[in-house]
């Protein structure tokens, strides 16, 4: 499976963005997925995850502001980002959770910058 992330950009604090992750391969709908983010020099952390049937979980820092969803028929996962803060600035990636290099590789990510 390969992933292509899109939808990032520059937004002011309090603004919104919607990220998309399109996956290749027919097994996407069977697999738990997550959005990750990474600041330069830091670890890549999970911000939100979703099972194949839509059960979601969020990092405490994004609860109530970010919403993860998926459309298995379109092999696509989304991250609706609301009330964005400067500390949300990072490169956002999608992948399996936990990552499995034998099944899927990391994409290029999409940069989100929150700044006035």
HELIX and SHEET records of a PDB file:
HELIX    1   1 UNK A   28  UNK A   30  5                                   3    
HELIX    2   2 UNK A   60  UNK A   62  5                                   3    
HELIX    3   3 UNK A   72  UNK A   74  5                                   3    
HELIX    4   4 UNK A   86  UNK A   88  5                                   3    
SHEET    1   A 4 UNK A   3  UNK A   6  0                                        
SHEET    2   A 4 UNK A  17  UNK A  23 -1                                        
SHEET    3   A 4 UNK A  76  UNK A  81 -1                                        
SHEET    4   A 4 UNK A  66  UNK A  71 -1                                        
SHEET    1   B 6 UNK A   9  UNK A  11  0                                        
SHEET    2   B 6 UNK A 110  UNK A 114  1                                        
SHEET    3   B 6 UNK A  90  UNK A  96 -1                                        
SHEET    4   B 6 UNK A  33  UNK A  38 -1                                        
SHEET    5   B 6 UNK A  44  UNK A  50 -1                                        
SHEET    6   B 6 UNK A  56  UNK A  58 -1                                        
END                                                                             
